[in-house]
Amino acid sequence: MAQTENDALVMKAIRADINGPENKLLENLQYLEKNPQGQCAVHVHLSRLQKANRRPDYIRIAERAFDPISVNHGAELFILGNFDIVLTCPSTKVGEIDKALDTVRMLFKADPLIGQRDIAGEEMLSSWFDLEEDFSFFKEAVVTAALSGMALKMKTGTSVMEDEKLTPKNLDQLARSFKQLDARPLMRHQSAVQVGTNGQGQLLFREYFVSINDLRKAVAPDIDLLADRWLFQYLTMILDQRVLLMLRSQSMDDLPKVISLNLNLQTIHTKDFQMFDQFVGDQAHRVILEFQPLDVFSDIFVYEEIRDLLHARGYQVLIDAIQPLVLDYYDPSRLQADFYKIAWGDRLGASATQSGQAEMRELIQSIGSQKIIISHVDGEEAVRFGLQLGVQRFQGFFVDKLVEAMTQKAAAKARREAN
């Protein structure tokens, strides 16, 4: 009975910590209970490591092994107060999870846990769950892990993985680091393609961006950069400066035919963008500028002024990460952007509910399918779904593989013609 009462107190603490990983994990559990189809999970028992290996810096390295899955496939990752890691994602990503676990095994290879197996012959480091078949077992494991994680926090008075929050106090030091940052090693790019009626893909643009995970590793490994939205936006304006400077350091001839950049609206009025605009010259039609909805809707009149200014210069404008919720407040087609991105995922995909699918269809129809780009595309299903709705533009991990195949095919053709 005492144990039950203690668990009830710990569960109350979990529910009170609304932004804590244990609470977020249980919220995700509720969603998965209704939508287990095509989902798997892995519980990495880092709490079983020897005490010397249960260090926050080691756990962060282990966490980063799963970054490619979290970033590219919309996986959910939770680092609990007892160091355990819980990952949930599409079952099709089992191979990538295995690869990440291999990294974790190498990191802790000197620990007795690595290689140990239980009485049933199962690895002690990790437990796997097919959520369609094993949900009840997963639920029991998750609740137990969440209780353990919060109980340890309550005992020590702090989270073993708690990062310093982004605050005005440390903002100045971070801003100085950002201003000195060389953006080139952190720059990533991802292609978007247009699929024609014949099924052939054509490169639409290549997006250039800085990986926030890589940025944090380089500049602020112990600070949660996303803890305060507005302070983080201030830092991203400095990041915009570094990206624009990096692009100006080369020739337009060295860049793809069309590129896209994700910028803050306020950046457009800065000297850095004016210098970039001079660098672009009469080739502004080769540049698409992407803006976040939160930035746009924080001052719609500023957005409209900037959009008209950019259109007059020849730039194209893209609104990123549009969600159906916008339809309750505003007709997104009134933004008069050239493109709008909608992410393939929980609300737009095989796992979405009928009402969720209907919302996404309504959003696409309200904007016009010819202006939609479906992003975060991780498989052929997303392309098929989009084409059924008249959408022809796609971006994501699966698209990257298509572009690579297109490039190899073109190179092979060029070699044959040269011979």
Secondary structure, DSSP 8 states (H G I E B T S, - for coil): -HHHHHHHHHHHHHHH-TTSHHHHHHHHHHHHHH--TTEEEEEE-GGGS-GGG--HHHHHHHHHTTHHHHHHH--EEEE-TTS-EEEEEEGGGHHHHHHHHHHHHHHTTTSTTTT-B-TTS-BSSEEEEEHHHHHHHHHHHHHHHHHHHHHHHHHHTS-TT--EE--HHHHHHHHHHHHT---GGGEEEEEEEEE-TTS-EEEEEEEEEE-HHHHHHHH-TTEETTSSHHHHHHHHHHHHHHHHHHHHTS-GGGS-SSEEEE--GGGGGSHHHHHHHHHHGGGGGGEEEEE-HHHHHH-HHHHHHHHHHHHHHT-EEEE-S--GGGGGT--GGGG--SEEEEE-SSSSSTTS-HHHHHHHHHHHHHH-GGGEEEES--SHHHHHHHHHTT--EEESHHHHHHHHHHHHHHHHHHHHHH-
